[in-house]
Amino acid sequence: MKIKDTYSPNFNKKKRTDSSIKVIVIHYTGMQSEGESLKRLCSPKSKVSSHFLITRNGKIYRLVKENKIAWHAGESRWGKFKNLNKNSIGIELVNKGHRFGYQSFEKKQLFSLIKICKILVKKYKIKKTNLVGHSDIAPLRKIDPGEKFPWQILAKKNLGIWHNSKIEKLRKFRNIKKLKKDEKKSFIKNLKKIGYFFKSNNRLLSIKCVKAFQRRFRTELINGVIDKECQIIAQNLSKKI
């Protein structure tokens, strides 16, 4: 697998141990071109970076060495991890994002992503549940890689998790909002088990967290409302952990 080394100065100078790397975070660049994305990730003024950038045609750039802490996750939570830069590898996918015309991800791009993720998962013994999107770990701030990112395809390659409920059957439970108290509690418990940081007493965080879950696992309707369909999906996912 060819990887082009391109230096970004945006990382902590102190090395980290292999054992500290526990999570892979997938992003989209959200910029109008590959060139702009590369320029920003390598500019000292931007103060952002990732370990890898994958172009639309599948070319892989290494911007920061894996044993260095890149600046991609920001304020974030996932499971027991907080502010995930120190515990994660960041992978940016070139995509215009929601601001400039959100695109489907290219086959070549996904092929390269799967190849590199398989290498990283094996090398650092990363758990399935710890392959996440930026919106999963920072739902108040981020929506990438977005609802067009094919998590199901990655899960078929043993990367990340996916439910095994059929979409057609699930749809009939959509918008059934009158959940029993124990069903709602079960959903929240399962959300936390998956890794999401959920606080019932923080309404905005709760809504954004549910949206992040929907953006990944129930992409046809992203409204931040817990319904029966969401509850079934979360329950199914929790059994895979």
KEKE-3310 file (N, C-alpha, C; in steps of 0.2 Angstrom, whole numbers, plus 5000, padded with zeros to 4 digits):
npx = (5004:5003:5009:5010:5022:5019:5023:5015:5016:5008:5007:5009:5025:5031:5033:5021:5016:5013:5003:4994:4986:4970:4959:4951:4947:4936:4935:4928:4934:4928:4930:4933:4941:4954:4967:4965:4962:4973:4982:4977:4978:4991:4996:5004:4997:4983:4982:4977:4976:4979:4982:4982:4977:4965:4962:4949:4952:4958:4971:4984:4989:5002:5002:5005:5016:5011:5015:5015:5005:4992:4981:4966:4954:4949:4939:4931:4923:4922:4917:4927:4936:4943:4944:4951:4963:4975:4973:4970:4970:4969:4959:4957:4945:4944:4931:4918:4909:4895:4893:4898:4893:4889:4896:4894:4905:4919:4922:4936:4942:4936:4941:4954:4954:4948:4959:4969:4964:4962:4975:4979:4970:4974:4988:4987:4978:4964:4948:4932:4921:4928:4931:4926:4916:4919:4908:4902:4910:4911:4897:4891:4898:4901:4897:4902:4909:4897:4880:4881:4891:4897:4895:4890:4897:4910:4908:4905:4918:4923:4926:4922:4905:4889:4871:4860:4847:4834:4831:4819:4810:4812:4807:4794:4793:4797:4795:4787:4784:4780:4787:4790:4794:4805:4810:4815:4825:4833:4837:4846:4855:4861:4866:4876:4884:4888:4897:4894:4893:4882:4870:4857:4851:4856:4849:4852:4864:4859:4850:4858:4867:4859:4856:4868:4870:4859:4863:4873:4868:4854:4850:4840:4832:4835:4833:4834:4826:4821:4814:4805:4811:4824:4827:4826:4837:4848:4848:4850:4863:4870:4871:4882:4893)
npy = (4994:5011:5025:5042:5053:5068:5082:5089:5102:5102:5095:5087:5087:5078:5060:5047:5031:5015:5008:5017:5021:5019:5022:5025:5039:5045:5057:5070:5082:5094:5104:5114:5108:5095:5101:5112:5106:5099:5109:5116:5107:5106:5118:5129:5139:5135:5126:5113:5095:5079:5061:5054:5058:5054:5054:5058:5049:5039:5040:5040:5051:5053:5063:5066:5057:5041:5039:5051:5065:5070:5085:5083:5079:5087:5094:5081:5065:5048:5033:5028:5037:5054:5070:5066:5066:5062:5048:5043:5039:5050:5051:5059:5061:5067:5077:5088:5091:5096:5110:5114:5106:5091:5075:5059:5045:5040:5024:5020:5028:5023:5010:5012:5017:5006:4997:5004:5005:4992:4988:4997:4993:4980:4982:4991:4984:4988:4990:4985:4994:5005:5012:5026:5040:5058:5065:5056:5057:5070:5077:5089:5098:5093:5085:5077:5061:5061:5057:5050:5042:5026:5016:5003:4995:4995:4988:4976:4972:4969:4980:4992:4993:4986:4985:4971:4971:4972:4985:4988:4982:4988:5001:5002:5005:5017:5034:5030:5037:5035:5029:5016:5020:5012:5007:5019:5021:5010:5012:5024:5018:5008:5017:5023:5012:5008:5019:5032:5049:5053:5064:5065:5076:5087:5095:5099:5093:5080:5079:5081:5071:5060:5063:5061:5047:5043:5048:5040:5026:5026:5033:5038:5046:5060:5067:5069:5064:5051:5036:5021:5014:5018:5013:5000:4997:5002:4992:4981:4983:4984:4971:4966:4970)
npz = (5000:4995:5003:5004:5011:5019:5027:5042:5053:5064:5078:5094:5101:5109:5110:5110:5117:5110:5116:5121:5111:5106:5098:5083:5073:5061:5049:5039:5027:5023:5015:4999:4990:4987:4987:4995:5007:5010:5012:5022:5033:5034:5037:5049:5054:5055:5065:5066:5062:5055:5056:5044:5027:5015:4998:4985:4975:4981:4986:4998:5011:5023:5036:5049:5060:5068:5081:5086:5093:5085:5080:5079:5085:5096:5109:5116:5119:5122:5128:5140:5137:5136:5128:5115:5107:5112:5113:5100:5082:5069:5054:5039:5026:5010:5006:5001:5011:5021:5020:5008:4998:5000:4997:4991:4997:4988:4979:4978:4988:4999:4999:5001:5014:5021:5020:5026:5039:5043:5045:5055:5066:5068:5072:5083:5091:5092:5097:5090:5093:5095:5083:5076:5071:5069:5074:5083:5094:5097:5098:5100:5092:5080:5064:5055:5049:5043:5036:5024:5025:5024:5035:5037:5027:5031:5043:5038:5035:5047:5054:5065:5072:5068:5066:5065:5061:5049:5038:5032:5040:5052:5049:5052:5065:5066:5072:5082:5097:5110:5121:5134:5151:5155:5143:5137:5146:5144:5131:5133:5142:5134:5124:5130:5133:5121:5118:5118:5125:5136:5144:5153:5160:5152:5140:5127:5124:5125:5114:5103:5104:5102:5089:5083:5085:5076:5064:5061:5063:5059:5046:5038:5045:5054:5068:5081:5091:5102:5097:5095:5085:5086:5098:5097:5088:5095:5106:5099:5094:5106:5110:5103:5109)
capx = (5000:5008:5008:5015:5023:5018:5024:5011:5019:5003:5006:5013:5032:5032:5031:5017:5017:5008:4998:4990:4982:4964:4953:4952:4942:4936:4932:4928:4938:4923:4933:4931:4946:4960:4973:4964:4962:4980:4985:4975:4980:4998:4998:5004:4991:4977:4982:4973:4980:4977:4988:4981:4972:4963:4959:4944:4954:4961:4978:4984:4995:5003:5004:5008:5017:5007:5018:5014:4998:4989:4976:4960:4948:4947:4935:4928:4922:4920:4918:4931:4941:4941:4949:4954:4969:4980:4972:4967:4973:4964:4959:4953:4943:4942:4924:4916:4905:4888:4894:4900:4890:4891:4896:4895:4912:4921:4924:4943:4943:4934:4945:4960:4952:4948:4965:4973:4961:4964:4982:4980:4967:4979:4994:4986:4973:4959:4942:4927:4918:4932:4931:4921:4916:4920:4902:4901:4914:4910:4891:4889:4901:4903:4892:4906:4909:4890:4875:4882:4897:4894:4897:4889:4902:4916:4907:4906:4925:4925:4929:4916:4899:4882:4865:4858:4840:4832:4829:4812:4806:4813:4804:4787:4793:4799:4791:4783:4788:4778:4791:4789:4800:4811:4813:4819:4831:4837:4841:4851:4860:4864:4870:4882:4887:4891:4902:4892:4893:4875:4868:4849:4850:4858:4844:4855:4868:4855:4847:4864:4870:4854:4857:4874:4868:4855:4867:4877:4864:4848:4852:4835:4828:4840:4829:4836:4820:4821:4808:4805:4816:4831:4828:4828:4844:4853:4847:4854:4870:4873:4873:4888:4899)
capy = (5000:5017:5031:5048:5057:5075:5085:5094:5104:5102:5089:5087:5085:5072:5054:5043:5024:5012:5006:5023:5022:5015:5024:5028:5044:5046:5064:5073:5088:5099:5110:5113:5104:5091:5105:5116:5102:5097:5115:5118:5102:5107:5125:5130:5144:5132:5122:5107:5090:5072:5057:5052:5061:5050:5058:5055:5043:5034:5042:5041:5055:5053:5070:5065:5050:5038:5040:5058:5067:5075:5089:5082:5077:5092:5092:5075:5060:5042:5028:5031:5042:5061:5073:5060:5067:5058:5041:5041:5041:5053:5050:5064:5059:5073:5078:5095:5091:5099:5117:5115:5101:5085:5070:5052:5044:5036:5017:5020:5031:5018:5004:5014:5018:5000:4994:5007:5004:4985:4988:5000:4989:4974:4985:4993:4980:4993:4987:4987:4999:5011:5015:5030:5046:5064:5067:5052:5059:5077:5078:5096:5103:5090:5081:5072:5061:5062:5052:5046:5038:5019:5012:4996:4992:4994:4983:4969:4970:4968:4987:4995:4989:4988:4981:4966:4972:4974:4992:4988:4980:4994:5007:5002:5007:5024:5039:5028:5040:5034:5023:5015:5023:5007:5007:5025:5020:5005:5016:5028:5013:5005:5022:5024:5006:5009:5023:5039:5053:5056:5067:5066:5083:5092:5094:5100:5087:5074:5079:5081:5064:5055:5064:5058:5040:5042:5050:5034:5020:5027:5039:5040:5051:5062:5072:5070:5061:5044:5033:5014:5011:5019:5009:4993:4997:5002:4986:4976:4985:4983:4964:4965:4973)
capz = (5000:4995:5007:5003:5017:5018:5034:5045:5060:5070:5083:5100:5100:5114:5108:5114:5117:5106:5120:5122:5105:5107:5094:5076:5072:5054:5048:5032:5027:5023:5011:4992:4986:4990:4988:5001:5013:5012:5014:5029:5038:5035:5039:5056:5057:5056:5071:5065:5058:5056:5054:5037:5023:5009:4993:4982:4971:4986:4987:5005:5013:5030:5038:5056:5062:5072:5088:5088:5094:5080:5082:5075:5089:5100:5115:5114:5124:5120:5133:5146:5135:5136:5124:5112:5103:5114:5112:5094:5076:5065:5047:5036:5020:5006:5005:5002:5017:5021:5019:5001:4994:5003:4992:4993:4997:4982:4981:4979:4994:5004:4998:5004:5021:5024:5020:5032:5046:5045:5047:5062:5071:5070:5075:5090:5095:5093:5098:5085:5096:5095:5076:5077:5067:5073:5077:5088:5100:5098:5095:5101:5088:5073:5060:5050:5042:5040:5035:5018:5026:5024:5041:5036:5023:5036:5048:5035:5035:5054:5056:5068:5073:5064:5069:5060:5059:5042:5038:5030:5046:5057:5047:5055:5072:5066:5075:5088:5102:5116:5124:5141:5154:5155:5136:5136:5151:5141:5126:5136:5145:5128:5120:5134:5132:5114:5119:5118:5131:5136:5150:5153:5162:5147:5134:5120:5123:5123:5107:5098:5105:5098:5081:5081:5084:5070:5058:5060:5063:5056:5042:5035:5049:5059:5071:5089:5095:5103:5095:5095:5080:5089:5104:5094:5085:5101:5109:5095:5094:5113:5111:5099:5113)
cpx = (5004:5005:5013:5015:5023:5018:5018:5015:5014:5002:5010:5020:5034:5029:5026:5018:5011:5002:4992:4985:4976:4958:4955:4946:4942:4932:4931:4931:4934:4926:4932:4935:4951:4965:4971:4964:4969:4984:4984:4978:4988:5001:4998:4999:4985:4976:4978:4977:4976:4983:4988:4976:4971:4959:4953:4946:4958:4968:4979:4990:4995:5006:5007:5010:5013:5009:5018:5006:4996:4983:4970:4954:4945:4943:4931:4928:4920:4922:4922:4936:4939:4946:4953:4960:4974:4979:4970:4972:4967:4965:4954:4951:4941:4935:4922:4912:4898:4888:4894:4897:4892:4890:4896:4902:4913:4923:4932:4945:4941:4938:4952:4959:4952:4954:4969:4970:4962:4971:4983:4976:4971:4985:4993:4981:4967:4952:4937:4923:4921:4934:4925:4921:4917:4914:4900:4904:4913:4903:4888:4892:4901:4897:4896:4908:4902:4886:4876:4888:4894:4897:4896:4894:4908:4914:4907:4913:4928:4928:4922:4910:4893:4877:4863:4850:4839:4829:4821:4808:4806:4809:4797:4787:4796:4793:4786:4787:4786:4781:4789:4795:4806:4814:4817:4826:4836:4841:4847:4857:4864:4868:4876:4887:4891:4897:4900:4892:4886:4873:4861:4847:4853:4854:4848:4860:4865:4852:4853:4867:4865:4855:4863:4873:4864:4859:4871:4873:4857:4847:4846:4831:4833:4836:4830:4831:4821:4814:4810:4810:4823:4832:4830:4835:4849:4853:4851:4861:4874:4875:4879:4894:4901)
cpy = (5006:5022:5036:5052:5064:5078:5090:5095:5103:5096:5091:5084:5078:5066:5051:5035:5021:5010:5011:5024:5017:5016:5026:5032:5045:5053:5065:5080:5094:5105:5108:5109:5100:5096:5110:5112:5101:5104:5117:5113:5103:5114:5126:5135:5141:5128:5116:5102:5084:5068:5055:5057:5056:5054:5055:5049:5038:5035:5043:5046:5054:5060:5070:5058:5047:5039:5047:5060:5072:5079:5088:5081:5083:5090:5087:5070:5054:5036:5031:5036:5049:5065:5069:5060:5062:5050:5039:5043:5044:5052:5054:5061:5066:5072:5085:5096:5095:5106:5118:5110:5094:5079:5063:5050:5039:5029:5017:5023:5026:5012:5006:5014:5011:4996:4997:5005:4997:4984:4991:4996:4983:4977:4987:4990:4985:4989:4989:4993:5006:5014:5019:5036:5052:5066:5062:5054:5066:5080:5085:5101:5100:5086:5076:5066:5061:5056:5048:5042:5031:5014:5004:4992:4991:4989:4976:4967:4970:4975:4991:4990:4991:4983:4976:4966:4974:4981:4992:4986:4985:5000:5008:5004:5014:5029:5036:5031:5039:5028:5022:5018:5018:5006:5013:5024:5015:5008:5020:5024:5010:5010:5023:5018:5006:5013:5031:5042:5056:5058:5069:5073:5089:5091:5094:5095:5081:5073:5078:5074:5059:5056:5061:5050:5039:5043:5044:5027:5020:5033:5042:5046:5053:5068:5073:5067:5053:5041:5025:5011:5012:5015:5002:4992:4997:4996:4981:4977:4983:4975:4962:4968:4969)
cpz = (5000:4999:5006:5009:5016:5025:5036:5052:5066:5074:5089:5099:5104:5111:5112:5113:5113:5110:5122:5116:5105:5102:5088:5075:5064:5054:5040:5032:5027:5020:5003:4988:4990:4992:4994:5007:5015:5015:5021:5034:5039:5036:5047:5059:5058:5063:5071:5061:5058:5054:5047:5034:5017:5004:4990:4978:4975:4988:4995:5007:5021:5032:5045:5058:5068:5080:5090:5089:5089:5083:5078:5079:5093:5106:5113:5120:5120:5125:5139:5144:5134:5132:5120:5108:5105:5114:5105:5088:5072:5057:5043:5029:5016:5004:5006:5009:5016:5019:5011:4996:4995:4998:4995:4993:4991:4984:4982:4986:5000:5005:5002:5012:5024:5025:5026:5039:5048:5048:5054:5067:5073:5074:5082:5094:5096:5092:5092:5087:5095:5088:5076:5072:5072:5077:5083:5095:5102:5095:5095:5095:5081:5070:5055:5053:5039:5038:5029:5019:5027:5029:5040:5032:5027:5040:5045:5034:5042:5056:5059:5069:5069:5067:5063:5059:5052:5042:5036:5036:5051:5056:5051:5062:5072:5068:5080:5094:5109:5119:5131:5144:5154:5148:5135:5140:5147:5135:5128:5139:5139:5124:5124:5134:5126:5114:5120:5125:5132:5143:5150:5155:5158:5141:5128:5119:5121:5116:5102:5098:5101:5091:5079:5080:5078:5064:5056:5058:5060:5052:5039:5038:5055:5063:5079:5093:5096:5102:5096:5091:5083:5094:5102:5092:5090:5105:5105:5095:5101:5114:5107:5103:5118)
residu = (MET:LYS:ILE:LYS:ASP:THR:TYR:SER:PRO:ASN:PHE:ASN:LYS:LYS:LYS:ARG:THR:ASP:SER:SER:ILE:LYS:VAL:ILE:VAL:ILE:HIS:TYR:THR:GLY:MET:GLN:SER:GLU:GLY:GLU:SER:LEU:LYS:ARG:LEU:CYS:SER:PRO:LYS:SER:LYS:VAL:SER:SER:HIS:PHE:LEU:ILE:THR:ARG:ASN:GLY:LYS:ILE:TYR:ARG:LEU:VAL:LYS:GLU:ASN:LYS:ILE:ALA:TRP:HIS:ALA:GLY:GLU:SER:ARG:TRP:GLY:LYS:PHE:LYS:ASN:LEU:ASN:LYS:ASN:SER:ILE:GLY:ILE:GLU:LEU:VAL:ASN:LYS:GLY:HIS:ARG:PHE:GLY:TYR:GLN:SER:PHE:GLU:LYS:LYS:GLN:LEU:PHE:SER:LEU:ILE:LYS:ILE:CYS:LYS:ILE:LEU:VAL:LYS:LYS:TYR:LYS:ILE:LYS:LYS:THR:ASN:LEU:VAL:GLY:HIS:SER:ASP:ILE:ALA:PRO:LEU:ARG:LYS:ILE:ASP:PRO:GLY:GLU:LYS:PHE:PRO:TRP:GLN:ILE:LEU:ALA:LYS:LYS:ASN:LEU:GLY:ILE:TRP:HIS:ASN:SER:LYS:ILE:GLU:LYS:LEU:ARG:LYS:PHE:ARG:ASN:ILE:LYS:LYS:LEU:LYS:LYS:ASP:GLU:LYS:LYS:SER:PHE:ILE:LYS:ASN:LEU:LYS:LYS:ILE:GLY:TYR:PHE:PHE:LYS:SER:ASN:ASN:ARG:LEU:LEU:SER:ILE:LYS:CYS:VAL:LYS:ALA:PHE:GLN:ARG:ARG:PHE:ARG:THR:GLU:LEU:ILE:ASN:GLY:VAL:ILE:ASP:LYS:GLU:CYS:GLN:ILE:ILE:ALA:GLN:ASN:LEU:SER:LYS:LYS:ILE)
# end
